[in-house]
């Protein structure tokens, strides 16, 4: 299990409240999710990613970046390792081209489902696998599905949302039913800096948004509304798919 946060804003801004200062900021959540952290943002349209294996609550670099980063698009993650070692290549968010991806959850019976899942990934992407996690493979499956719809480096919102829904459906086919009866938990978040798509399945996902101004997602209730008069956090229903376009308009649909 892990915890994630993502935001898109009309103007560049900081997420220090959600990352560091809030009563249930990622820094606080990292006390139960101590196996490293990652922070991604975009500068002039290009993603930058910093990762660390130190728990976020004890890492001065996490504190510094939480206050330094000012961007329209931010993705952050704290990890509690389930599949894969505590290692840089297994630390979220993952990056390929313009896309960043974070996962909260796990795929049960991993050794059984790993090969069938990898078989669904475009071979050119599978060759670029860096780590051992189920999460990275879900990311590459998402990119594989996205390529079927459009140019992944210049995606449209409908294609990105469809690719994420297809990823969840394919993971479900590969993993269920599992021998112990546990479903796959596939709460995902992906962005190319312009668009952001996320879904809730098996883990909680909260949203705070105002059309045309900002949209933010958090896998655990941050505990209070974002500062600056932003709207309170709302829990999205299970099996929800959310998509934010380049104009910061939020679309909420079902994965089913």
C-alpha positions as CSV (number, residue, x, y, z in Angstrom):
1,X,0.0,0.0,0.0
2,X,1.0,3.6,-0.6
3,X,-0.3,7.1,-0.6
4,X,-0.5,9.5,-3.5
5,X,-1.3,13.1,-4.3
6,X,-1.8,15.0,-7.6
7,X,-2.9,18.5,-8.6
8,X,-3.4,20.7,-11.6
9,X,-3.8,24.4,-11.2
10,X,-4.4,27.3,-13.6
11,X,-1.4,29.2,-12.3
12,X,1.8,27.8,-10.9
13,X,1.5,27.2,-7.2
14,X,2.9,25.3,-4.2
15,X,1.5,22.2,-2.6
16,X,3.3,22.6,0.7
17,X,0.1,22.3,2.7
18,X,-0.8,18.9,1.2
19,X,2.8,17.6,1.2
20,X,4.2,19.0,4.4
21,X,2.1,21.3,6.6
22,X,-1.4,19.8,6.7
23,X,-2.6,17.8,9.6
24,X,-2.6,14.7,7.4
25,X,-0.1,15.8,4.8
26,X,2.0,13.2,3.0
27,X,4.8,13.9,5.5
28,X,2.5,12.7,8.3
29,X,1.2,9.7,6.2
30,X,4.8,8.6,5.6
31,X,5.1,7.5,9.2
32,X,3.1,4.5,8.2
33,X,4.4,4.5,4.7
34,X,8.2,4.8,5.3
35,X,9.7,3.1,2.2
36,X,10.7,6.1,0.3
37,X,9.0,9.0,-1.5
38,X,8.9,10.7,-4.9
39,X,7.9,14.1,-6.2
40,X,7.2,15.0,-9.8
41,X,6.4,18.3,-11.4
42,X,6.7,20.1,-14.8
43,X,9.0,22.9,-15.9
44,X,8.4,24.3,-19.4
45,X,6.3,21.3,-20.2
46,X,9.0,18.8,-19.2
47,X,8.7,16.5,-16.2
48,X,11.2,16.6,-13.3
49,X,11.2,13.8,-10.8
50,X,13.1,13.5,-7.4
51,X,13.0,10.2,-5.5
52,X,14.4,9.2,-2.1
53,X,14.5,6.0,-0.1
54,X,14.4,7.9,3.2
55,X,11.0,8.3,4.9
56,X,9.5,11.6,3.9
57,X,8.9,12.6,7.6
58,X,12.6,12.5,8.2
59,X,14.0,13.7,5.0
60,X,15.2,17.3,4.7
61,X,15.1,17.1,0.9
62,X,11.4,16.3,1.0
63,X,10.9,19.4,3.3
64,X,12.9,21.6,1.0
65,X,11.1,20.5,-2.2
66,X,7.7,20.7,-0.5
67,X,8.3,24.4,-0.1
68,X,10.4,25.0,-3.3
69,X,8.3,23.4,-6.0
70,X,5.9,25.8,-7.7
71,X,4.2,24.3,-10.7
72,X,0.9,23.9,-12.4
73,X,1.1,20.1,-12.2
74,X,2.4,18.1,-9.2
75,X,2.4,14.4,-8.4
76,X,3.7,13.0,-5.1
77,X,3.9,9.6,-3.5
78,X,5.0,7.9,-0.3
79,X,5.5,4.1,-0.4
80,X,4.9,1.1,1.8
81,X,6.6,-1.6,-0.2
82,X,4.5,-4.7,-1.1
83,X,5.9,-5.8,-4.4
84,X,9.6,-5.1,-5.1
85,X,12.5,-4.0,-3.0
86,X,12.9,-0.6,-1.4
87,X,15.0,0.8,-4.3
88,X,15.1,3.9,-6.5
89,X,13.7,2.0,-9.6
90,X,10.7,0.8,-7.5
91,X,9.9,4.3,-6.2
92,X,6.9,6.3,-7.6
93,X,6.1,8.3,-9.5
94,X,7.3,6.5,-12.6
95,X,8.1,8.4,-15.8
96,X,8.1,7.6,-19.5
97,X,8.3,10.6,-21.9
98,X,5.9,13.3,-20.6
99,X,3.8,10.9,-18.5
100,X,4.1,10.4,-14.7
101,X,2.2,7.6,-12.9
102,X,1.5,6.7,-9.3
103,X,-0.4,3.8,-7.8
104,X,-2.0,3.1,-4.4
105,X,-2.7,-0.6,-4.0
106,X,-1.3,-3.9,-4.9
107,X,-2.0,-6.9,-7.2
108,X,-2.5,-10.1,-5.2
109,X,-0.6,-13.4,-6.0
110,X,2.0,-11.4,-7.9
111,X,4.2,-14.3,-9.0
112,X,1.2,-16.0,-10.6
113,X,-0.1,-12.9,-12.4
114,X,3.2,-11.2,-13.3
115,X,3.8,-13.0,-16.6
116,X,0.2,-12.7,-17.9
117,X,0.3,-9.0,-17.1
118,X,3.6,-8.4,-18.8
119,X,2.3,-10.2,-21.9
120,X,-0.2,-7.4,-22.3
121,X,2.5,-4.7,-22.5
122,X,3.7,-3.4,-25.8
123,X,7.1,-5.2,-26.3
124,X,8.9,-1.9,-27.0
125,X,7.7,-0.7,-23.6
126,X,8.3,-3.9,-21.8
127,X,12.0,-3.8,-22.9
128,X,12.3,-0.6,-20.9
129,X,11.2,-2.0,-17.5
130,X,13.5,-0.7,-14.8
131,X,12.1,-2.2,-11.6
132,X,10.2,-5.1,-10.0
133,X,6.9,-3.6,-9.1
134,X,3.4,-4.4,-10.2
135,X,2.9,-0.6,-10.3
136,X,5.4,0.0,-13.0
137,X,3.9,-2.7,-15.1
138,X,0.4,-1.2,-14.7
139,X,1.9,2.1,-15.9
140,X,3.4,0.5,-19.0
141,X,0.1,-1.3,-19.7
142,X,-1.6,2.1,-19.5
143,X,0.8,3.5,-22.0
144,X,0.3,0.5,-24.2
145,X,-3.4,1.1,-24.3
146,X,-3.0,4.8,-24.8
147,X,-0.9,4.1,-27.9
148,X,-3.8,2.2,-29.4
149,X,-5.9,5.4,-29.1
150,X,-3.5,8.2,-30.0
151,X,0.0,9.6,-30.0
152,X,0.9,9.1,-26.3
153,X,3.1,12.2,-26.4
154,X,0.2,14.4,-27.5
155,X,-2.8,12.6,-26.0
156,X,-6.4,13.8,-25.7
157,X,-8.4,13.5,-22.6
158,X,-10.9,10.9,-24.0
159,X,-8.0,8.6,-25.0
160,X,-6.2,8.9,-21.7
161,X,-9.4,8.2,-19.7
162,X,-10.2,5.2,-22.0
163,X,-6.7,3.9,-21.6
164,X,-6.9,4.0,-17.8
165,X,-10.3,2.3,-17.7
166,X,-8.9,-0.4,-20.0
167,X,-5.9,-0.9,-17.8
168,X,-8.1,-1.5,-14.8
169,X,-10.3,-3.9,-16.7
170,X,-7.3,-5.9,-18.0
171,X,-5.7,-6.1,-14.6
172,X,-9.0,-7.3,-13.2
173,X,-9.1,-10.1,-15.9
174,X,-5.5,-11.2,-15.1
175,X,-5.8,-11.1,-11.3
176,X,-9.4,-12.3,-10.5
177,X,-10.4,-14.5,-9.0
178,X,-7.3,-14.8,-6.9
179,X,-6.7,-17.9,-4.7
180,X,-7.2,-15.9,-1.5
181,X,-10.3,-14.1,-2.8
182,X,-8.6,-10.6,-2.6
183,X,-9.3,-8.3,-5.5
184,X,-6.6,-6.2,-7.1
185,X,-6.5,-2.7,-5.7
186,X,-5.8,-0.3,-8.6
187,X,-6.2,3.3,-7.5
188,X,-4.1,5.0,-10.2
189,X,-3.1,8.6,-11.1
190,X,-1.5,9.6,-14.4
191,X,-0.6,12.9,-16.0
192,X,1.4,14.3,-18.9
193,X,1.4,17.8,-17.4
194,X,-1.6,19.0,-19.4
195,X,-4.1,16.2,-18.6
196,X,-4.6,14.3,-15.4
197,X,-6.6,11.0,-15.0
198,X,-7.2,9.0,-11.9
199,X,-9.4,6.2,-10.7
200,X,-10.5,4.6,-7.5
201,X,-10.6,0.9,-7.1
202,X,-9.9,-0.9,-3.8
203,X,-8.5,2.2,-2.1
204,X,-10.0,5.5,-1.2
205,X,-9.6,8.6,-3.4
206,X,-10.6,12.2,-2.6
207,X,-11.0,15.2,-4.8
208,X,-11.1,19.0,-4.3
209,X,-11.8,21.1,-7.4
210,X,-13.2,24.2,-8.9
211,X,-13.8,24.2,-12.7
212,X,-11.2,26.2,-14.6
213,X,-9.1,26.9,-11.5
214,X,-7.7,23.7,-10.0
215,X,-8.2,20.0,-9.4
216,X,-6.5,18.0,-6.7
217,X,-6.6,14.3,-5.7
218,X,-5.5,12.6,-2.6
219,X,-5.6,8.9,-1.7
220,X,-6.3,9.6,2.0
221,X,-8.4,12.4,3.5
222,X,-6.0,15.3,4.1
223,X,-8.1,16.3,7.1
224,X,-9.0,19.9,6.2
225,X,-9.8,21.9,3.0
226,X,-6.8,23.1,1.0
227,X,-5.8,26.7,2.0
228,X,-6.8,29.8,0.0
229,X,-10.5,29.2,0.1
230,X,-10.4,26.0,-1.9
231,X,-13.2,23.5,-1.7
232,X,-13.5,20.7,0.9
233,X,-12.2,17.3,0.0
234,X,-14.9,14.8,-1.2
235,X,-14.6,11.1,-1.2
236,X,-15.2,9.6,-4.7
237,X,-17.3,6.5,-5.0
238,X,-15.6,3.1,-5.6
239,X,-15.1,2.3,-9.3
240,X,-14.9,6.0,-10.2
241,X,-12.8,7.4,-13.1
242,X,-12.0,11.1,-13.0
243,X,-10.3,13.2,-15.8
244,X,-9.1,16.8,-15.9
245,X,-8.5,18.5,-19.3
246,X,-6.1,21.2,-20.2
247,X,-8.7,23.8,-19.3
248,X,-9.1,22.3,-15.8
249,X,-12.5,21.0,-16.4
250,X,-13.3,17.9,-14.3
251,X,-15.2,14.9,-15.7
252,X,-16.4,12.1,-13.4
253,X,-17.5,8.8,-14.8
254,X,-17.6,5.1,-13.8
255,X,-15.0,2.5,-14.5
256,X,-17.8,-0.1,-15.0
